[in-house]
Amino acid sequence: MLKQTITLREVPDPKDTSRSQFEVYDSDTGTSLGIYDSREAAQAEVESMNRSDVEGLNERNRKQDADPADG
């Protein structure tokens, strides 16, 4: 089974510590991919990124690299 590495993390809002923001995070590389004010927006982004990763593994959906020799 493919491990979903794009996750959601709740982080404090730096401008108002009584509020939270939501970070889309790549746990494989340790990279933040964006900060969102709503959990729903962040979750939608996580699902979209994870879905595109899985679809990219499917041979029918994989794009062929352009051959530079074709000019």
C-alpha positions as CSV (number, residue, x, y, z in Angstrom):
1,M,0.0,0.0,0.0
2,L,1.2,3.5,-0.9
3,K,1.9,5.7,2.2
4,Q,0.3,9.1,1.9
5,T,3.0,11.5,2.8
6,I,1.1,14.8,2.3
7,T,-0.6,15.5,5.6
8,L,-2.3,18.2,7.6
9,R,-0.9,19.8,10.7
10,E,-2.5,22.3,13.0
11,V,-0.2,25.1,13.9
12,P,-0.6,28.3,15.9
13,D,-1.4,31.5,14.1
14,P,1.7,33.7,14.5
15,K,-0.4,36.9,14.6
16,D,-3.0,35.5,17.1
17,T,-1.8,32.6,19.2
18,S,-5.4,31.9,20.4
19,R,-6.2,30.8,16.8
20,S,-4.9,28.0,14.7
21,Q,-3.9,27.7,11.1
22,F,-3.5,24.5,9.1
23,E,-0.3,23.5,7.3
24,V,-0.2,21.1,4.4
25,Y,3.0,19.2,5.0
26,D,5.1,16.7,3.1
27,S,6.2,14.3,5.9
28,D,8.6,12.5,3.4
29,T,10.7,15.6,2.8
30,G,9.8,17.7,5.8
31,T,8.6,20.5,3.7
32,S,5.7,22.9,4.3
33,L,3.5,23.1,1.2
34,G,1.2,25.9,2.4
35,I,-0.7,27.4,5.3
36,Y,-4.5,27.7,5.3
37,D,-6.9,29.5,7.6
38,S,-9.5,26.8,7.4
39,R,-9.2,23.0,8.1
40,E,-11.5,22.4,5.1
41,A,-9.3,24.2,2.6
42,A,-6.2,22.5,3.9
43,Q,-7.8,19.1,3.8
44,A,-9.0,19.6,0.2
45,E,-5.5,20.5,-0.8
46,V,-4.1,17.4,1.0
47,E,-6.6,15.1,-0.8
48,S,-5.9,16.7,-4.1
49,M,-2.1,16.3,-3.8
50,N,-2.4,12.7,-2.6
51,R,-4.8,11.8,-5.4
52,S,-2.5,13.3,-8.0
53,D,0.4,11.3,-6.6
54,V,-1.5,8.0,-6.9
55,E,-2.8,8.8,-10.4
56,G,0.7,9.6,-11.5
57,L,1.7,6.0,-10.7
58,N,-0.8,4.7,-13.2
59,E,0.9,4.0,-16.5
60,R,-2.2,5.3,-18.5
61,N,-1.9,8.7,-16.7
62,R,1.8,9.0,-16.8
63,K,3.0,11.7,-19.2
64,Q,6.0,11.0,-21.5
65,D,8.9,13.3,-21.2
66,A,9.7,15.2,-24.4
67,D,12.6,13.8,-26.3
68,P,15.1,16.6,-26.9
69,A,16.5,14.7,-29.9
70,D,13.1,15.2,-31.7
71,G,14.0,18.9,-32.1
